[in-house]
């Protein structure tokens, strides 16, 4: 599944680039450039590899462009989600066409001694890198698109339920990375503790929001919006983390 891992890396780097530079064209160029670079380092040059990488490149560019449009207009949030889901499904179904990681990537993997770690090979390491990057900015984008698709967020510039729950864009990636790390370490019970802790931490904020609403204070976002945002966003975030964990395993 090296092509799928490379697609995650390309999307992750492209999304980080867009957040850092606010230049859409640079992110669009970054995605296929990363794919070409990773393919060269991993010596993925067979016909099957090229076909899978072409799917990954097209999906990465479409993801960046459609995701930026959905965020800007608040419309068509399902379109980039469908592109992402179809691309993942295709690359999984057709993964038998791809070859194992080789070239400089494989030689580096052997040189640093990672091949001595039980259960870890160059292909799995590539997937781990991909799913780690997936948890950062791309994970936030996936969650936001799901929230937008159910009407839990508004277009950019309008009052948002997230205004009442501070730190979500930072806590989300931290939570997903923690779940991924604990899962890879085999600490599944600790993952459930992280999920439970999030609800406990957010409860005072939601309760305070409820008190303000009961006090008839003038607010743009009601408690129902905040609860919907929290529940849908949390479940979407956990699915991204656990999906990445399943692929990395």
Secondary structure, 3 states (H helix, E strand, C coil): CHHHHHHHHHHHHHHHHHHHHCCHHHHHHHHHHHHHHHHHHCCCCCHHHHHHHHHHHHHHHHHHHHHHHHHHHCCCHHHHHHHHHHHHHHHHHCHHHCCCCCHHHHHHHHHCCHHHCCCCCHHHHHHHHHHHHHHHHHHHHHHHHHHHHCCCCCCCCCCCHHHHCCCHHHHHHHHHHHHHHHHHCCCHHHHHHHHHHHHHHHHHHHHHHHHHHHCCCCCCCCHHHHHHHHHHHHHHHHHHHHHHHHHHC
